[in-house]
């Protein structure tokens, strides 16, 4: 198989949630000495972007996106040892968490997985994270970015206060948001520095901020 074909199969394996196919293809890529970062970003990550889009359109549901995430994760674990230090142009620290009152963390976990695979240091605060916890973690780690997600309209109202509290402590820290409850318009309204509606776009957003 040539490189383009391998990348296509990795993408399809994630879309199908086929763990066996994703791991076997990752092994082929390793044996062929393909660039591990390219396999993750242009193969596995692209597949996750497709399944995330289908999830947003309600064409697939939680069980399918979890299968896809597992298929991707297993392949990433195989490829990780072959990532070179210079593969990613980005370096930095990102604090992420689901805002207080919300326990939906699938999207957040996918963002974490993609960013770590790209070489970004992630501090994962988990779900239902208080404003104080976001602020303390950002301060302690001197974070470059804080990422907050919300899938519930009842919890997204905490974001403006969180943004203000983080900026009062770390004026240069960038703040990005995501999740089904929010939008680009809401991000603009509350003064966030960026918005992404799926994990693959979140990775691109993080990379663009860290590279700036």
DAVEN-V730115 format. One record per helix or strand of 2 or more residues. SS is the DSSP state (2 for helix, 1 for strand). FROM is the first residue (numbers start at 1). TO is the last residue. Records with the same first field share a line. If there is no record, write none. Layout:
BEGIN
SS->FROM-TO + FROM-TO
END
This chain:
BEGIN
2->3-16 + 19-31 + 36-56 + 62-80 + 106-117 + 131-141 + 156-169 + 184-190 + 199-211
1->93-99 + 121-124 + 145-149 + 174-178 + 194-196
END
